[in-house]
Amino acid sequence: MSTENAISPQLDVEGLGRAAERAAGVFAEANPKSAAAHLDALAVMPGGNTRSVLFYKPFPLTIARGEGKRLWDLDGHAYTDFLAEYTTAMYGHSHPVIRAAIVEALDNGLNLTGHNTLEVPLARLLRERFESVESLRFTNSGTESNLMAIAASLIFTGRRKVVAFTGGYHGGVLTFGSGNSPVNVPHEFIVASYNDLPGVQRIFAAHGDEIAAVIVEPMQVAGGCIVGEPAFLEGLRDLTQRHGALLIFDEVVTSRLSGGGRQALLGIRPDLTTFGKYIGGGMSFGAFGGRADVMAQFDPRRPGATPHAGTFNNNVLSMSAGHAGLSRLYTPGAAAALSEKGERLRARLNGLCRERGVAMQFTGIGSLMNLHAGVRPIHSVEDFIEGESPLKDLFFFHMLERGCYVARRGFIVLTLPHDEGDLERFAQAVASFVDRHEALLRAR
């Protein structure tokens, strides 16, 4: 914990924990069908789960269907979706434009066993949107995109070490929530503190000629919407250039923050960029690209070309839905409007917290935000204070009760279907949370 954080006022952690337990009990009584579905799942999957982030106690909701911006669980409760499949459902559920693109792709054949007519239009559109991307390749997920970007960096530089950051998440086998996870691929990672440029400078001073790449999110999303400070990210660009390493921007999520991602907002040109999530129109999707000389190693016409396989890399559903979404729905103008909407909502929520004197805040940029305990600025996961977990648990159950579907970790996502009425209802739900639990939320 940082020195600044050590003097932060503390929440009533025990009181929050008790309140969260009571809320969990109310939740369990209200969702018997989801409880039964969880019991069924326990018989065939460890913990009844095949995707860790979806599990929470006492049991996770089972979602029966979605339409537009709405979700319904097995017990018939309706929610406005403020999680959007962790940013993937940019267009809501079964948007007519996306649906039509998928049906058209299906009509022309699902598995074509060759190059198809849908790859190049999507690749060209991504290259036009992201100026640093001179050439690119498709994958099936953001995880694969980051794996391939790291592999490309190691081969291109002939070096072995990779700098990553505590709190970072680059996929299921590239996760650094509290350091190097035991499930991570066995690269030679050096894990640094986010937003700590002097710390990274010391790493380069000791290992500069061994470092192949720095992989970084311009905002740590799974880590809690911790914003990368411009000077920090600019410093990484300078360090990597001076030492002959590559800078990988993981924009799997932050690419949504403008027509050209956060790199365009910052004016920073990374060597490689990775993509995923919403760009596939709701289908499985990933892509990585950047400097032409780095990407040229994958050119199969070259002797000794770097191999890159994947049966579904260019699958017609992802190519068709992705192009339809980006070209017709999530235009640069739409991206700017959505980000502005998110900025207004987050400012309103933080204004409410300040006015009521409660020790909670919402971090993030544009259409992405996350609830945190405390009032002091958060520069890295080391700045989280005691009370994070029970606060987020209690908030989660309250928001479900008010018909707002958010992540258990306090993550909130805005998407194209959300209108001003949705934002108003969300803000009112947060205000009612403060009204109900104000005594527990005031810093002691």
Secondary structure, 3 states (H helix, E strand, C coil): CCHHHHCCCCCCHHHHHHHHHHHHHHHHHHCHHHHHHHHHHHCCCHHHCCCHHHCCCCCCCCEEEEEECEEEECCCCEEEECCHHHHCCCCCECCHHHHHHHHHHHHCCCCCCCCCCCHHHHHHHHHHHCCCCCEEEEECCHHHHHHHHHHHHHHHHCCCEEEEECCEECCCCCEECCCCCCCCCCCEEEEECCCCHHHHHHHHHHHHHHEEEEEECCEECCCCCEECCHHHHHHHHHHHHHHCCEEEEECCCHHHHCCCHHHHHHCCCCCEEEEEHHHHCCCCCEEEEECHHHHHHHCCCCCCCCCCCCCCCCCHHHHHHHHHHHHHCCCHHHHHHHHHHHHHHHHHHHHHHHHHCECEEEEEECCEEEEEECCCCCCCHHHCCCCHHHHHHHHHHHHHHCCEECCCCCEEECCCCCCHHHHHHHHHHHHHHHHHHHHHHECC
